[in-house]
Amino acid sequence: MVDVVWFGLKVIAATFAAVVLYLIGARSIRNFAKGDPPPDPSEVDLEDVDYRYRCIVCGAQLVLYSAPEGDVPEAPRHCREPMVLVTPVE
């Protein structure tokens, strides 16, 4: 009799665990579908620029020839530090 009750409790616990795992997985997958996708890069208006950045740690250089219209974009990072803008912004 005790074996039958113990087996029944194992089956109930396994069923409960399976339902909980299913609900967590379904909620995670549902969260991927929420929100609007980012805009297509071809739809963003770009302007011609000549921003030159230099890494303050190792001296590596980067040139940015086009950027979204408006403000100066955030400086890229290299060697875990933000790079410095070396060309004047007009």
C-alpha positions as CSV (number, residue, x, y, z in Angstrom):
1,M,0.0,0.0,0.0
2,V,2.8,2.4,0.9
3,D,4.6,1.6,-2.4
4,V,1.4,2.5,-4.4
5,V,1.0,5.9,-2.6
6,W,4.7,6.7,-3.0
7,F,4.5,5.9,-6.7
8,G,1.4,8.1,-7.0
9,L,3.2,11.0,-5.3
10,K,6.2,10.6,-7.7
11,V,3.8,10.6,-10.7
12,I,2.0,13.7,-9.5
13,A,5.4,15.5,-8.7
14,A,6.7,14.6,-12.2
15,T,3.6,15.8,-13.8
16,F,3.7,19.1,-11.9
17,A,7.3,19.6,-12.8
18,A,6.6,19.0,-16.5
19,V,3.8,21.5,-16.5
20,V,5.9,24.1,-14.7
21,L,8.8,23.6,-17.2
22,Y,6.4,23.8,-20.1
23,L,4.9,27.1,-18.8
24,I,8.3,28.6,-18.3
25,G,9.4,27.6,-21.8
26,A,6.2,28.9,-23.4
27,R,6.5,32.2,-21.6
28,S,10.2,32.6,-22.7
29,I,9.3,31.9,-26.3
30,R,6.4,34.3,-26.2
31,N,8.7,37.0,-24.9
32,F,10.9,36.7,-28.1
33,A,7.9,37.6,-30.2
34,K,7.0,40.8,-28.3
35,G,8.0,44.3,-29.5
36,D,8.7,45.7,-32.9
37,P,11.9,44.6,-34.7
38,P,14.6,47.3,-35.1
39,P,14.3,49.4,-38.2
40,D,16.0,48.2,-41.3
41,P,19.4,49.8,-41.6
42,S,18.6,50.8,-45.2
43,E,15.7,52.9,-43.9
44,V,17.8,55.1,-41.6
45,D,18.9,58.4,-43.2
46,L,22.7,58.7,-43.2
47,E,24.9,61.7,-43.8
48,D,28.5,61.8,-45.0
49,V,30.9,62.5,-42.1
50,D,34.6,62.2,-41.5
51,Y,35.0,61.3,-37.8
52,R,38.4,59.9,-36.8
53,Y,38.7,58.1,-33.5
54,R,41.9,57.0,-31.6
55,C,42.2,54.5,-28.8
56,I,43.8,56.1,-25.7
57,V,45.3,52.8,-24.7
58,C,47.0,51.3,-27.8
59,G,46.6,54.0,-30.4
60,A,44.4,52.1,-32.8
61,Q,42.6,54.4,-35.2
62,L,39.1,54.2,-36.7
63,V,37.5,56.3,-39.4
64,L,33.7,56.7,-39.6
65,Y,32.5,57.9,-43.1
66,S,28.7,57.8,-42.6
67,A,26.5,58.2,-39.6
68,P,22.8,58.8,-38.8
69,E,21.8,62.4,-39.3
70,G,21.8,64.5,-36.2
71,D,24.2,64.3,-33.2
72,V,27.7,62.9,-33.2
73,P,27.4,59.1,-32.6
74,E,28.7,57.6,-29.3
75,A,32.4,56.8,-29.5
76,P,33.3,53.2,-30.1
77,R,35.2,51.2,-27.5
78,H,38.6,49.6,-27.9
79,C,40.7,48.0,-25.2
80,R,37.6,48.3,-23.0
81,E,37.9,52.1,-23.1
82,P,36.0,54.6,-25.2
83,M,37.9,56.0,-28.1
84,V,38.7,59.7,-28.4
85,L,37.4,61.8,-31.3
86,V,40.4,63.5,-32.9
87,T,38.8,65.4,-35.8
88,P,36.9,68.6,-35.0
89,V,33.2,68.4,-35.4
90,E,31.8,71.1,-37.6
